[in-house]
């Protein structure tokens, strides 16, 4: 919709307030609320805010930034009806010079997608974000909402919350394909329709915002934390991705002459991901807690391999039926939903494009369960492993030139600084495990 159409729609929807939303460097949703009377000015000129107060953005002397709503992201916030109805827009961020702000994560993804278009491709993505819902015990401890497992019927309370979440997502024009109970107690997954990278990142952001707000309305707490419960399955965000050949108007990953039905473009893309994934982990698995999920024995991958039927592989090639060649894609299984979706998708795309540009070739697929291979076989096959901690991921991030190319100098340095401080803060902590293990012994 254009400006006139949006202003008319807002009037018809009897909107009183506008929530202008964006993310900080870490992917946390921020917002500025304006009366609807200011919307036209926001569309035309943007709304000023102080960027120096936002994590990872500008220094004090560069703090004047402006939010401009992306009109395609219009949606009514269903739980904000008291004292007037509220609509939401996701915004792009601009500097005083009227140019896109280089520290805007959304701009980083736009830039990566522009590079793909210049190579003749459109980037399509379908994520599978997982989350837990907890209630608090009388003592204040978090307890899973139910005791269900994979594809079990949700409890009455769980079903009611999920239904309200799905209804809210409809208000934001997000077409949900499926929702179901995951393996963990109180764990769920919501999948929405495959779309281009920017729209998908917007949907991930909106999903996380919606899930947490709806849970709060029911006196519950939702978390996308990768490993909230010791010994239980973690929250991942398996990410299906493909490229569409703009000129030929077909899926660039499909080739019916190949045993895996993959084109050379797809193989180069896989090789690019595998080549850069260790550095990428600092962005797609960005927290200390992320590496509590990336351990052997659960579905989260540890070894850098690819395969079709092997779910222990880092990259899986899902099967599709004849007649559905447009479904040809790869699934990267290590990302988790604490990542900033704009930066995460930008890095995945940039890595894949690097593989295409340099005609990289992946190793042979490993269709066996890698967790069951002995160390001798792993060494023989030259199977590499993902970083084992945020500290290792940071070091890989610093070594790979693609990191700075994707984020740009501004965000690269700020991201590195924030994540280094996060690791340093964690490593000085004395945990309950250490006290239980060592206090009496020594």
C-alpha positions in Angstrom: 0.0 0.0 0.0 1.1 3.6 -0.7 0.9 6.5 1.7 -2.7 7.5 0.7 -3.9 3.9 1.0 -2.3 3.4 4.4 -3.7 6.6 5.8 -7.2 5.6 4.6 -6.8 2.1 6.1 -5.7 3.5 9.4 -8.8 5.7 9.4 -11.1 2.8 8.5 -9.5 0.7 11.3 -10.1 3.5 13.8 -6.5 3.5 14.9 -5.5 6.0 17.7 -1.8 5.1 18.2 1.1 3.9 16.1 3.9 1.6 17.4 7.1 2.2 15.4 9.2 -0.9 15.9 12.9 -1.7 15.2 15.6 -3.9 16.6 18.8 -3.1 18.4 22.0 -4.9 17.4 21.1 -8.0 19.5 17.7 -8.4 17.9 15.7 -7.0 20.9 12.5 -5.2 19.8 12.3 -1.5 20.5 9.5 0.9 19.9 8.4 4.5 19.7 4.7 5.2 20.2 3.2 8.2 18.4 -0.4 9.4 18.1 -2.0 8.6 14.7 -2.0 12.3 13.8 1.8 12.0 13.5 1.8 9.1 11.0 1.8 11.2 7.9 4.9 13.1 9.1 6.6 9.8 10.0 6.0 8.4 6.5 7.3 11.6 4.9 10.2 12.6 7.1 10.6 10.0 9.8 10.4 10.3 13.6 13.5 11.3 15.5 15.0 9.2 18.3 18.3 9.1 20.2 20.4 6.3 18.8 23.1 6.6 21.5 20.7 5.0 24.0 20.2 1.8 21.9 22.5 -1.2 22.2 25.1 -1.2 19.5 23.9 1.8 17.6 25.5 5.2 17.5 28.0 7.2 19.6 26.6 10.3 21.3 27.9 12.6 18.6 26.1 10.5 16.0 22.9 10.0 17.9 20.3 11.7 15.7 18.5 8.9 13.9 15.1 8.7 12.3 12.5 5.9 12.0 10.6 5.6 8.8 7.8 3.0 8.7 7.8 0.2 6.1 4.2 0.4 5.0 4.1 -3.3 4.0 4.4 -4.2 7.7 1.2 -2.6 8.8 -0.8 -4.6 11.3 -3.2 -4.0 14.2 -1.9 -5.0 17.7 -4.8 -7.1 19.0 -4.0 -6.9 22.7 -3.6 -3.1 22.7 -7.2 -1.9 22.7 -7.6 0.0 26.0 -7.7 3.8 25.6 -7.6 3.4 21.8 -6.5 1.0 19.1 -2.8 0.6 18.2 -1.3 -0.3 14.8 2.3 -1.5 14.3 4.9 -0.8 11.6 8.4 -2.2 11.4 10.8 0.7 10.5 14.0 1.4 8.6 16.5 3.7 10.3 18.0 6.7 8.6 20.7 9.2 9.6 20.5 13.0 9.5 21.7 13.0 5.9 18.6 11.1 4.8 20.7 8.0 4.0 20.1 4.5 5.5 21.8 4.1 8.8 24.7 1.7 8.4 24.1 0.3 11.9 20.5 -0.7 11.1 20.3 -4.6 11.1 17.5 -4.4 8.6 19.7 -2.4 6.3 22.4 -5.1 6.6 19.9 -7.7 5.3 18.7 -5.5 2.5 22.3 -5.0 1.4 23.0 -8.8 1.3 19.7 -9.4 -0.7 20.7 -6.6 -3.1 24.0 -8.4 -3.8 22.0 -11.6 -4.4 19.8 -9.8 -6.9 22.8 -8.4 -8.7 23.9 -12.1 -9.1 20.5 -12.9 -10.5 18.9 -14.5 -7.4 16.1 -13.9 -4.9 16.6 -15.2 -1.4 13.8 -17.3 0.1 13.6 -18.5 3.7 11.4 -20.6 5.9 12.4 -20.8 9.6 11.2 -23.2 12.4 11.5 -21.2 15.6 10.9 -23.1 18.9 10.1 -21.7 22.3 9.1 -22.8 25.8 6.2 -21.6 27.9 6.4 -21.6 31.7 4.3 -20.8 34.7 5.7 -19.9 38.1 5.4 -22.2 41.1 4.3 -20.6 44.4 8.0 -20.6 45.3 8.8 -18.6 42.1 10.4 -21.4 40.1 9.7 -21.8 36.4 7.6 -24.9 35.6 6.9 -26.1 32.0 3.3 -25.3 31.0 2.5 -29.0 30.3 4.1 -32.5 30.2 3.4 -33.1 26.5 6.0 -34.3 23.9 6.5 -34.3 20.2 3.2 -33.7 18.3 1.2 -34.4 21.5 -2.1 -32.6 22.0 -1.4 -29.4 23.9 -3.0 -29.0 27.3 -6.2 -27.0 27.4 -4.3 -24.0 28.6 -1.5 -24.5 26.1 -4.1 -24.8 23.2 -5.8 -21.6 24.4 -2.5 -19.7 24.4 -1.4 -21.1 21.0 -4.8 -20.2 19.5 -4.5 -16.7 20.7 -0.9 -16.4 19.4 -2.1 -17.7 15.9 -5.0 -15.3 15.9 -2.7 -12.4 16.7 -0.2 -13.4 13.9 -3.1 -13.2 11.5 -3.6 -9.5 12.5 0.0 -9.0 11.4 -0.7 -10.7 8.1 1.6 -13.6 8.9 0.4 -16.8 7.2 1.1 -19.6 9.7 1.5 -23.0 8.0 1.7 -25.2 11.2 2.0 -25.1 14.9 2.7 -28.1 17.2 4.1 -29.3 20.5 7.8 -30.0 20.4 9.8 -32.7 22.2 10.3 -30.8 25.4 7.7 -30.4 28.1 6.0 -27.0 27.5 7.9 -26.6 24.2 6.2 -25.5 21.0 7.0 -24.6 17.4 5.3 -22.3 15.0 6.1 -22.4 11.3 5.0 -19.8 8.8 5.0 -19.7 5.0 8.2 -19.5 3.0 9.0 -15.9 1.8 11.8 -13.6 0.9 14.5 -12.9 3.4 13.4 -9.5 4.6 9.8 -10.4 5.0 10.8 -13.6 6.9 13.1 -11.7 9.2 10.2 -9.3 10.0 8.0 -12.3 10.7 10.5 -13.8 13.1 10.7 -10.5 14.9 6.9 -10.3 15.1 6.5 -13.9 16.2 8.9 -13.5 19.1 7.2 -10.2 20.1 3.7 -11.8 19.9 4.5 -15.0 21.7 6.0 -13.2 24.7 3.2 -10.6 24.9 0.4 -13.2 24.7 2.1 -15.4 27.3 2.3 -12.4 29.7 -1.4 -11.8 29.2 -2.1 -15.2 30.6 0.3 -14.8 33.6 2.9 -17.1 31.8 6.4 -16.6 30.6 7.7 -17.6 27.1 11.4 -17.9 26.3 13.3 -18.5 23.1 16.4 -19.1 25.1 18.4 -21.9 23.5 18.7 -24.1 26.6 16.4 -23.1 29.4 16.2 -26.5 31.0 19.2 -28.7 31.8 18.9 -32.1 30.1 15.9 -31.1 28.0 15.8 -30.3 24.3 16.9 -26.9 23.3 15.2 -24.2 21.3 16.5 -24.1 17.8 15.5 -22.3 14.6 16.2 -24.6 11.8 16.3 -22.4 8.7 15.2 -23.6 5.3 16.7 -21.6 2.4 16.9 -21.5 -1.3 17.6 -19.1 -4.2 15.1 -18.3 -7.0 16.6 -17.7 -10.4 15.1 -14.3 -11.4 15.9 -14.6 -15.2 14.8 -18.2 -15.7 12.0 -17.9 -13.1 12.7 -21.1 -11.4 14.2 -22.6 -8.2 18.0 -22.2 -8.7 18.6 -25.2 -6.4 16.8 -27.8 -8.4 18.3 -30.2 -11.0 16.5 -33.5 -11.8 19.7 -35.0 -13.2 21.4 -35.0 -9.9 21.0 -37.9 -7.3 20.0 -35.4 -4.7 18.1 -33.3 -7.2 20.4 -30.4 -6.4 21.9 -28.0 -8.9 25.6 -26.9 -9.0 24.4 -23.6 -7.6 23.0 -25.4 -4.6 26.2 -27.4 -4.0 28.2 -24.2 -4.2 25.8 -22.6 -1.7 26.2 -25.5 0.7 29.9 -25.3 0.5 29.8 -21.6 1.2 27.8 -22.2 4.3 30.1 -24.9 5.5 33.2 -22.8 4.8 32.0 -19.8 6.9 29.7 -21.5 9.5 32.2 -21.4 12.3 32.5 -17.6 12.1 28.7 -17.4 11.4 28.0 -19.0 14.8 28.9 -15.8 16.6 25.7 -14.3 14.9 23.4 -17.3 14.4 24.2 -18.9 17.9 25.0 -15.6 19.6 24.8 -16.2 23.4 26.7 -18.1 26.0 23.6 -20.3 26.4 23.6 -21.2 22.7 26.5 -23.6 23.2 24.6 -25.5 25.9 22.3 -26.5 23.1 25.0 -27.4 20.6 26.1 -30.6 22.3 26.2 -34.2 21.1 23.2 -36.4 21.8 20.4 -34.0 21.0 19.1 -33.0 17.5 21.3 -29.9 17.4 24.3 -30.5 15.2 27.9 -30.4 16.3 29.7 -31.7 13.2 30.1 -29.8 10.0 28.5 -32.2 7.6 25.6 -32.4 5.1 23.2 -35.1 4.2 19.7 -35.9 3.1 18.2 -38.2 5.7 20.7 -37.7 8.6 19.3 -35.3 11.2 22.7 -35.2 13.0 24.1 -33.3 10.0 24.6 -29.5 10.1 22.9 -29.1 6.7 20.1 -31.4 5.6 18.5 -31.6 2.2 14.8 -32.2 2.7 13.1 -34.5 0.3 10.3 -33.2 -1.9 7.7 -34.8 -4.1 7.7 -34.9 -7.9 5.8 -31.9 -9.2 7.1 -29.8 -6.3 10.5 -28.9 -7.7 10.1 -25.3 -6.4 10.4 -26.8 -2.9 14.1 -27.7 -3.5 16.0 -26.2 -0.5 18.6 -26.8 2.2 18.0 -26.7 5.9 20.7 -25.2 8.2 20.1 -26.8 11.7 22.4 -24.9 14.0 20.8 -21.4 14.3 18.8 -20.5 17.4 16.1 -17.9 17.9 18.2 -15.6 20.1 19.9 -14.4 17.0 19.0 -11.1 15.4 17.0 -12.4 12.4 18.3 -9.7 10.0 21.9 -10.3 10.8 21.5 -14.1 10.9 19.8 -14.3 7.5 22.3 -11.8 6.0 25.3 -13.9 7.1 23.7 -17.1 5.8 23.0 -15.6 2.4 26.4 -13.9 2.2 28.2 -17.2 3.0 26.1 -19.1 0.3 26.8 -16.4 -2.3 30.5 -16.6 -1.5 30.4 -20.3 -2.3 28.6 -19.6 -5.6 31.0 -16.8 -6.5 34.1 -18.9 -5.8 32.6 -22.2 -7.1 33.3 -23.9 -3.8 32.5 -27.7 -3.6 31.2 -29.4 -0.5 32.7 -32.7 0.8 30.9 -35.9 0.3 27.6 -36.2 2.3 27.6 -38.2 5.5 24.4 -40.2 5.8 25.3 -42.0 9.0 24.6 -40.7 12.5 27.8 -38.7 13.1 27.3 -39.0 16.8 27.9 -42.7 16.5 31.2 -42.4 14.5 34.4 -43.1 16.5 37.1 -40.4 16.7 39.3 -42.3 14.2 36.6 -42.2 11.5 35.9 -38.5 12.2 39.5 -37.7 11.7 39.8 -39.9 8.6 36.8 -38.2 7.0 38.2 -34.8 8.1 34.9 -33.8 9.7 35.2 -30.4 11.4 33.2 -29.3 14.4 31.3 -26.1 15.3 32.7 -23.8 18.0 32.2 -25.2 21.5 31.6 -21.8 23.2 30.9 -18.2 22.5 34.6 -17.5 23.1 35.5 -19.9 20.3 32.9 -18.5 18.0 34.1 -14.9 18.6 37.6 -16.0 17.6 36.3 -17.6 14.4 34.3 -14.4 13.7 37.4 -12.3 14.0 39.4 -14.6 11.6 36.9 -14.7 8.8 36.9 -11.6 6.5 33.3 -12.2 5.6 32.2 -11.2 9.1 33.1 -7.5 8.6 31.9 -7.6 4.9 28.4 -8.7 6.0 28.0 -6.4 9.0 30.0 -3.5 7.7 32.7 -1.8 9.8 30.2 0.1 12.0 28.3 -3.0 13.2 31.2 -5.4 13.1 33.2 -3.5 15.7 30.2 -2.9 17.9 29.0 -6.4 17.7 32.5 -7.8 18.5 32.8 -5.4 21.5 29.4 -6.4 22.9 29.9 -10.2 22.5 33.4 -10.0 24.0 32.1 -8.2 27.0 29.3 -10.8 27.3 31.8 -13.6 27.4 34.1 -11.8 29.8 31.1 -11.2 32.1 30.1 -14.9 32.0 33.6 -16.4 32.6 34.0 -14.5 35.9 30.7 -15.9 37.3 30.8 -18.5 40.0 28.0 -21.0 39.3 25.9 -23.3 41.4 27.6 -26.3 39.7 31.0 -25.0 40.8 29.9 -24.6 44.4 28.3 -28.1 44.4 31.3 -29.6 42.8 34.2 -28.0 44.6 33.1 -26.2 47.8 33.3 -29.1 50.2 35.9 -31.1 48.2 38.5 -28.4 48.5 
